Amino acid sequence: MALPERGPFPTVDIIIEMEAGRICLIERRFPPLGWALPGGFVDDGESLEQAAVREAREETSLTVTLVGQLHTYSDPARDARLHTCSTVFVARATGTPRAEDDAKGIALVDPDELPAPLCFDHAAILADYRRWRRERWPLF
């Protein structure tokens, strides 16, 4: 069987739940600019879960505990740079996040009051997350 020469490329995004019902967003250092969930590409030999924990730590300096998977988002248009499939995890953390690595800024926000602009398809992801919080449908 021939291996594909092109994507889609696996990525992860992490909704980090903090104190007082807030979530952690990063302000991206590189294009596309704007606010985003912490996340990034899965490294060779790394599980999705390992990538989520690593990306959260690299971008926010937080050590997270994964609660579960929210959903996988695979619309080819979700990232204008290339076709990615992102598995989104919900995680919990305590402490004070710091912008690191690809993040130039960081914010703890109420998920019902999001900053703009949001990058990629993160507005849709966070709408699903808000619905999950209200309805408590199972994490996948």
N, C-alpha and C positions, 0 to 999 in steps of 0.2 A: 504494500500500500504506500502510495506516495504521500509525503507530508506536504501540507499547504505552504506555499511560499509567501503568502500574505495573511493578514489578520482574518478574523477579528482578534484583537489582542486582549488578554485578560487583565482586568483592573479590579481594584476594590475601592469602596468609599465607606467611611465610617461615620455614623451618627453617634457622637459621644454625648451621652446624657450626663449632666453635671448637677450640682446642687440647685435647689429652687426651680427645678423644671427647665433649666436652660440647656442649650446645646452649644457645642463648640464649632465655630466656623473659622476658616482661614481666609485671609486676603491673599490672593495669588501674587507671587513675585514675577511670574513669567506669563506671557499670553497663553490663553485668553485671560485678560485681567478681570478682576471682580472677586466676589465672595464665593466660597466653595466649601463643600465638605472635605475634611482631610481625606487623602487617599492617593492612589497612584498605581503604577504597573506592578504586576506580580513578577518576581524574579524567577529565573530558571531554578528548578529544584525546590521551590517554596510552595507551601500550601496557601490557599486563599486566606485561611485563618492566620497563618504566620505573617502573610503580607499585610493584613489589616492591623495587626498589633504593631508591626514594624513601622508602617506608614504613619499610624497615629503618633508613635513615639518620635519619629523623625520630624514631623511637621508641627507637633504641639508640645513635645517633651513629656507628654502624659503616658503613664502606663495604664492601659485599658484592660478591662475584663469584658470579653465578648458575651453578649446576652443571647444572640442568635442572628440569623440571616433574615433580613426584611424581604428582599427580592433580588432578582438579577435583571438588569436593564440592558437591552441589546439593540436598540434602534440604531441603524448604521449612521444616522445623522446626530447622535447624541454628543459626539465630539467632532468638530469640524476638521481637526488635524488628521484623524485616521479612525478606522472602525474599531471601536472598543466594546467589550461586554463587561459591565461592572456588576460585581456582586456586592450588595450593600449590607453591611453589618450594623446592628445596634450594639453599642458598648456603654459601659459605665466607667467613670473615673472620678477621682477627687484630686484636689490640689489646684495649683495655679498654672494654667497653660502658658507657654511661651512660644512665640513664632520662631520657628527654626526651619532650616533646609529651604524648601520651595515656598514657604510662607513668609510674607513680609509684614503681615499683621494678623491679629487674632481677636476674636470677639466671642463672648458668651451671650447668646441671644435667646429670647423667647421664641419658640418655633412658630408662634402665631404672628410674630412681628419681625419678619426677615429683612435684612438689608438688601440693597440693590446696587449693582446688578448681581444676580446669581449666575454662575457659569454652568456650562454644559446643560444637562437636564436636571440639575439639582432642585429646581423649583418643583418639578413633577415628583421627584423622589421625596422631598419634604412634605408635599401634599399627601402622598401615600402614607408617610410616617405619621402625620397628624391624624389621618383617618384610622390608622392602626391604633394609635393611642386612645382615640375616642371609642372605638369598637372592640379593641383587643382581639382582632383576628389573629390567628396563629402566625408566629414567625416561621418562615420556611427553613 
